[in-house]
Amino acid sequence: MANPTLELVHGLLYGNGFRIGKLSSTGRVFATILGSHGDTIPFMGPQIHDHAMTVARVPARKYYFDARLLVDVQLAVERWYGFDTYTIIPDAYNFEVEALGAKMIYSDDAMPTVDTNVPLIKDRADLEKIGTLDPSRGRIPMGVELARLVSEKASGPFAMGFFCSPFSLICQAMGYPKAVRALKRDRALAQELFDFAENQAIFPYLKAQSEQPGVKQSAGADAWAAFPNLTPELVQEWVTPSAKRLAERGKQELKMTVMAGLAAADYCEEDPAKFDKEIMFKCWSVARNSFVMDVALSAMGRTQDWDMRWLQEFAVQHSKLGRKLPIYASLNGRFMRDSSPQQIVEKIKEWIDIMGRDGRLLFFIANVPADTPPLNVHTAVQSVHTLGRYPIAKDLASIRSEPPGFQPFDQWLKDQPEADTIFKAREWQPEKKVFA
């Protein structure tokens, strides 16, 4: 296994002009974030749980309940694609609420999902009935084991556990309409809900993760807090202070880095006619509060229709020490699923031309839909690594991108350390109940 500290130092030196030796994938990322650029633009590992399960052809009822299988599947699939970092994450929004007693829908071919027809919290009185999360219930033990395995197998800052951030947990427990109504019209109830989410639901889960060897940090997804679900002002009023409280308590009591509110204020307006540069800038400014590293972030939004000159302008406007903010440029999941390989290549050329020439650009996909053609993902990774080589070509439009050559997953998998785990999982059958 590579040494994360040496990779960080190499990347730091390389990105700041000392271009000695060959960068590792992780070093390439560090060179981009901590310096100007590496040898080529990095492609970060995306959220990929349903897609990885589909590519590996393992059953959902095994995959979403077996930490080792989930980790091995995602490691293998992400390595097959050639991402520069690994992002190993389950259905992170469902663990706490499931363990607290929410009614769930389980499927043979998709992640467990909260049954929104039967909310866990119908009114204020339910908060007292639910009580504090028991970390031995539901899939919490699996999530704790997952944090340990990811911290063992992933690299440096990309090794972490996951949890559901407070506002998204509240939405999972009572539904978005009631949750946002509380923020706007019933401050007392909203504060009770955040207190419940932070201290009774999330913190016991974080404590259980922190007790595992090697688990030093945990990240909290918060897609329900994206725009336009919440305005930037509501995120600043409710989500950001909540994230700070969790971070402080995690540091003081658990000696752990806790990052809540990830994806809060992400600009997800669906109608291009409503795209608003001023609101985008507000969202990007608020989103900067959620990350340990200061970045300009696009994630789940309809980014294929954005004017990326705006994101570049924002990153330059907030330059530090003469360098723009690192830009996380996300290829929209539906765009990746529904586009032709050539359309993907052209979009990557466009973005590199606008945002990549002065460095500090990283690509990723916020979430890869289950049925995304693998060819499209391979095409995106190869195109970024080819078109994004420094120095960037003067005329990217003149460069013809050849279709990527890759082995079918099963053929490639035979020589990988995860092969036995994945092939055996395909044969798994649920236990049949025997009635006397």
Phi, psi and omega in degrees: 000139180293154178271112184301325181293317178294322178296320179296313181296316179299315180297318179300313180294315182297315181293344179252025170103351179267077190275075182246135176077179181259129181288140167283170178301315180293320177300325178299319179294314179299320179299325182283319183280321186263350179227215178267310179191166175259215179282330178208165179292132180282154172241109184284149176295135183265173166290126195216016193300308181294321181293316179299318178300320180291316178298317183280347178058049175251151184287137182301323183288347172262313186300315184275008178232001184234104185301316183295319178296314182299317179295314181296320179297311183292322175301313183296312183294319180292326176290323177301320180284336178086028176296156182276341174222164176256136169239106183251111187213138176270202174282075196297344184277352193250348190294306184296313185294326176296314181293334179279353175115008179295145176286133185241159173246122180251145187228157177281344186221019177208168183293156173301143185225142177292135175279101185290348177284344180231078184294145178292320179247112177263328178206179185303325183298332181294335181299320181288328182288328187291316180079197184264144181300133174264112185293359176266357186264159175057221180261013178302316177301325177294319178295324178293315177296324178299316179300320179295313183294318179295319179295333179279322190257335179273179189246129169046239185292351181263004178261117185193162169271178179223154175210172177265124181294158189306308184296318178295324177295319178298318178296320178296326185277328186229354182095144183300315183304315179290324181295312183287330176297320178298318180298324186272330192235346184220081185299323181297314178295318180301318180294322176298319181294317178294320177299316177299312183297314183291311193263327181264331183259309190273313188300318177300327177291316178297320180299317179296322177295317185295340180278354178275143180298131175088351182275108185248348182206157178214142185244137182251114179288145185213050185298331179295343180267010178287161174278135013263011175306314174233143174285161176303326181294318178292324176298315180296325183285323189244310190285314182298313177298323178297316179297321179294321178297316179295320180297316181294317181292321178299318180293315185287315188265332185246352185054045189224143175276119181244120183244098178262167176080017180290125185090358172297136181070009174299131186280106186238028174302130185269338184263110181304333180293342181259001180303132185228115184299319181297317179292321176304313180299320178297315180299313181296325179294317180292320182298334180298337182288345188268353187245145176296319177263142183280114184223162170260116193244131160243146183219269190272353187291176180281063190293336180297341180253002179286156166271099186292352173295334178291316180294320176298317179298317179298315181297320179289319181301328182255032180301149174230132181054037176080006179238139179294163173297144171301137180255123171265104184260112186261124171283120183305138183300316180291325175299317179295323181286319193261351184269161172280158176306321181293323177297323178294316179299316182295323178293320179295318176302315182300314183290320178296321180298321182278317192245350189259345188292329178261017175080190176058039177240131176231138178259152167197180174237127185300316178204128182269115179301151185305318187264021176294129177300126178306327178304322182294320180290315177302320180298316181297313182296313180298319183295318179296316182290334180271306181289336183268014178290137180266140357288143181296136180302144182297320183238089181294331181296336182276350183273125179268126181264118180284148177301140182291142173262127179208149177286146170305147188305313183297322179293317179295321187296332187305330183261010184259153182295340181270001188302309184300316181301314185287315181296322178293324181296330179295337181269356185295140175230139178296148179294135177273132178284134180251124181257135180288000000 
